[in-house]
Amino acid sequence: MTRIYSLLFIFCTTFSMQSQLLTGENKQFSRADTLRGSLRPERTSFDVLSYNLDIQLDPKERFLSGFNEIEFRVLEKTSKIQLDLFQNMKIDSIVFNETNLTYERDEHAVFINFETPLKAGTTESLTFYYSGYPVVAKNAPWDGGFVFSEDKQGKPFIAVAVQGTGASLWYPNKDHQSDEPDSADIKVSVPNGLMNVSNGRLIEEIPLDNAYTKWHWRVEHPINNYNITLNIADYAHFEDEYRGLSLNYYVLKENLEKAKEQFQQVKPMMDCFYEKFGEYPFQKDGYKLVETPYLGMEHQSAVAYGNNYLNGYLGKDMSNTGIGLKWDFIIIHESAHEWFGNSVSAADIADMWIHESFTAYAESVYVECEYGKKDAVQYLYGLRRIISNDKPIIGKYGLNHEGSGDMYYKGANMLNTLRSVINNDEKWWKLLKEFHETFKYQTIHADDVIDFYNQNTNFDLKPIFNQYLNYADIPELQLKFNDKGQVHMRWKTDVKNFKMPIEFQNSTEKIIKRQVVGNDWESIDLEINDIDELAINRYGFYIDITKIDESN
């Protein structure tokens, strides 16, 4: 998800406030947080297999009605399960085997009772009928909800974005990232003359008797709840193909020519990501860019695009290097989420860094493919100016709580640091691709990521991950000089037994020495007299450097 403001002043003020909103900063955790974020028996007793969502949206009244047929496998004997739907939405009925089930509502949770306990190993389905006026977003995509807008002809232009807020804002589901449906049918009926674009492939367009048309889309891969989407407008459509992958584009008719030009960036991006991350993970569902009345979102196989057909982030370069103006931020960033976030997904939103750190790093991967490693590293270095180092990147588990907004570019610079630690680019690219291939279509935790990289390298990376992810401060390299011209150094970290190499360069930026340093003082053999002569590879390592008095 894109939660970044372009201008530095706006970024430093507004982004801080948005981060507090989205990550739970300065909030007391409520019962609603617990009900949404935790995994109790009412959730762990069943596994969602598929959703069959069938709704009608009245653009004028902003009223939504319909049902979600939920197929699930019973994992443990149970007489009660939890689904989720925002309180402002009315439950019309919940039907199981032609019988209306009883239920209790608690915050946004819906506890559904079965007269006869469901047996483990069985496959069941229920149909959840509902209606209401869904929440309208105040500032999508940073707060969740619907966006009701118009095109230049005054026709409805409608979309939804709910990451963080929850997909249960607009349809009933098991609203926890640990359980993704293996497939989904999304049917949205809208007034004639409008089109709905959702995830997956278009199955059919069905004229209805009430001057509405039902648009039926099907997803054949596992999908995050928050990725399921609708986009309603009088769209123009054009298409292309990349190595057998269908590329479809849906844009407002007034922007068709702009889109045909701007979206030429997709194929070079695919060249890069196929090489570095592996094949596009949702071949059956295809790839789409869909114009939206908000900035963007990584909706799986239907990536939301609202960057005004400009390079950079709304025409600005967040890195302040000029490199970010060479490509369209939303196309590259949100599409990279197809690999990291949509394919490889965090099981708890406390680990949303798995989505955002790897995707933010993917921006530099694209830069490296197109313009070379030097520009890629410079781009990442430039982004450090918008890192806060305010609190841990990992949030609190089981409480619907995200960590610091630094999960984007502190996380990306952490990955660049790991690349420097590994010190073998061929190995690094192999690991990055194998990471995706190992965990695609899965929901994972931080430990899965850390264990993977630790087991596939010859260096203990756990303390490094731990420092960057679980503490606000980055590693501080402390230096002190004695009167004999000797240099002593150590890492100051929150993590004990921290070790990480550091590299020393000459005036041509060539690495002249590499040494592993720990938390204890140790000397290094360099012929220098002052810290000003010490050229340390700051671009490859995201660290602080401090000179300490000899007396300390």
LINFENZI-V873048 format. One record per backbone hydrogen bond with DSSP energy under -1.0 kcal/mol. NH is the residue of the N-H (numbers start at 1). CO is the residue of the C=O. E is the energy in kcal/mol with one decimal. If there is no record, write none. Layout:
# LINFENZI-V873048
NH/CO/E  NH/CO/E
This chain:
# LINFENZI-V873048
11/7/-3.4  12/8/-2.9  13/9/-1.5  14/10/-2.4  15/11/-1.4  17/13/-1.6  18/14/-2.8  19/15/-2.8  20/16/-1.8  21/17/-1.9  22/18/-2.7  23/19/-2.6  27/24/-1.6  34/30/-1.8  35/31/-3.0  36/32/-2.2  37/33/-2.7  38/34/-2.3  43/40/-2.3  44/40/-2.6  45/41/-1.5  46/43/-1.2  47/73/-2.6  49/71/-3.1  50/71/-1.6  51/183/-1.3  52/69/-1.7  53/185/-2.6  54/67/-2.9  55/187/-2.7  56/65/-2.9  57/189/-2.3  58/63/-2.7  62/58/-2.1  63/58/-1.2  64/132/-2.9  65/56/-2.0  66/130/-2.2  67/54/-2.4  68/128/-1.8  69/52/-2.3  70/126/-2.9  71/50/-2.2  72/124/-3.0  73/47/-2.9  74/122/-2.9  75/45/-2.9  76/45/-1.7  78/118/-1.6  81/112/-1.8  82/42/-2.2  83/110/-2.6  84/173/-2.2  85/108/-2.6  86/168/-2.7  89/86/-1.9  90/131/-2.7  92/129/-1.8  93/129/-1.3  95/127/-2.9  96/99/-2.9  99/96/-1.3  101/94/-3.3  104/111/-2.1  106/109/-2.5  109/106/-2.3  110/83/-3.3  111/104/-3.0  112/81/-2.9  113/102/-2.5  114/79/-2.5  118/78/-3.4  121/74/-3.4  122/119/-1.5  124/72/-3.0  126/70/-1.9  127/95/-2.6  128/68/-2.4  129/93/-2.9  130/66/-2.5  131/90/-1.9  132/64/-2.3  137/146/-2.3  142/139/-1.5  145/161/-2.5  146/135/-2.6  147/159/-3.0  149/157/-2.3  151/155/-2.3  154/151/-2.0  157/149/-2.6  158/232/-3.0  159/147/-1.7  161/145/-1.8  165/163/-1.1  166/162/-3.4  169/166/-1.6  170/167/-2.1  171/167/-1.5  173/84/-1.6  175/173/-1.2  176/174/-2.1  179/176/-1.7  182/49/-1.6  183/49/-1.0  184/219/-2.1  185/51/-2.5  186/217/-3.1  187/53/-3.0  188/215/-2.1  189/55/-2.6  190/213/-2.4  192/211/-2.7  194/191/-1.7  195/233/-2.8  197/231/-2.6  201/218/-2.2  203/216/-3.4  204/216/-1.2  206/214/-3.0  208/212/-2.7  213/190/-3.0  214/206/-3.1  215/188/-2.4  216/204/-2.5  217/186/-2.9  218/201/-2.3  219/184/-3.6  223/181/-1.4  232/158/-3.1  233/195/-1.9  235/233/-1.4  236/251/-3.5  238/249/-1.9  240/247/-2.8  242/245/-2.6  245/242/-2.8  247/240/-2.3  248/287/-2.5  249/238/-2.7  250/289/-2.4  251/236/-2.3  255/252/-2.2  256/253/-1.3  259/255/-2.6  260/256/-2.2  261/257/-1.4  262/258/-3.0  263/259/-2.8  264/261/-1.3  265/262/-1.5  266/263/-1.7  269/265/-1.7  270/266/-2.6  271/267/-2.5  272/268/-2.0  273/269/-2.9  274/270/-2.7  275/271/-1.5  276/272/-2.5  277/273/-2.9  278/273/-1.1  286/282/-1.4  287/246/-2.4  289/248/-1.8  290/303/-2.9  291/250/-3.0  292/305/-2.6  297/304/-1.2  302/299/-2.6  303/288/-1.8  304/297/-2.3  305/290/-2.9  306/295/-2.1  310/307/-1.1  312/327/-3.7  313/316/-3.4  316/313/-1.1  320/317/-1.1  326/323/-1.6  329/312/-1.4  332/328/-2.1  333/329/-3.1  334/330/-1.6  335/331/-1.3  336/332/-1.9  337/333/-1.0  338/335/-1.8  339/336/-1.4  340/336/-1.9  341/344/-2.2  342/337/-2.6  344/339/-1.6  345/442/-2.4  347/444/-2.9  351/348/-2.5  352/349/-1.5  354/351/-2.1  356/352/-2.5  357/353/-2.7  359/355/-1.3  360/356/-2.8  361/357/-2.1  362/358/-1.6  365/361/-1.6  366/362/-2.4  367/363/-2.0  368/364/-2.6  369/365/-2.3  370/366/-2.2  371/367/-3.6  372/368/-1.3  376/372/-1.7  377/373/-2.7  378/374/-2.1  379/375/-2.6  380/376/-2.1  381/377/-2.3  382/378/-2.5  383/379/-1.4  384/381/-1.3  385/382/-1.1  386/383/-1.7  387/384/-1.7  393/469/-1.3  394/469/-2.1  395/350/-1.9  404/392/-2.6  407/404/-1.8  408/405/-1.5  410/406/-1.4  411/406/-1.7  412/408/-1.7  413/409/-1.8  414/410/-2.1  415/411/-2.0  416/412/-2.0  417/413/-2.0  418/414/-2.4  419/415/-2.1  420/416/-1.7  421/417/-2.3  422/418/-2.7  423/419/-2.2  428/424/-2.6  429/425/-2.6  430/426/-1.7  431/427/-2.5  432/428/-2.4  433/429/-2.0  434/430/-2.6  435/431/-2.7  436/432/-1.5  437/433/-2.4  438/434/-2.5  439/435/-1.7  440/436/-1.4  441/343/-1.1  442/439/-1.6  444/345/-3.1  449/445/-1.4  450/446/-2.7  451/447/-2.8  452/448/-1.8  453/449/-2.1  454/450/-2.5  455/451/-2.6  456/452/-1.1  461/459/-1.1  465/461/-2.7  466/462/-2.8  467/463/-2.2  468/464/-2.1  469/465/-2.6  470/466/-2.4  476/492/-1.9  477/544/-3.4  478/490/-2.9  479/546/-2.8  480/488/-2.2  482/486/-1.8  485/482/-2.0  488/480/-2.7  489/522/-2.6  490/478/-1.7  491/518/-2.9  492/476/-3.0  500/517/-2.1  502/515/-2.2  504/513/-3.0  505/535/-3.4  506/510/-1.8  509/506/-2.3  512/504/-3.1  513/504/-1.4  515/502/-2.3  517/500/-1.9  522/489/-1.5  524/487/-2.4  526/524/-1.2  528/526/-1.6  533/530/-1.7  534/531/-1.6  537/503/-2.3  538/536/-1.9  543/541/-1.1  544/475/-2.5  546/477/-2.6  548/479/-4.1  552/549/-1.9
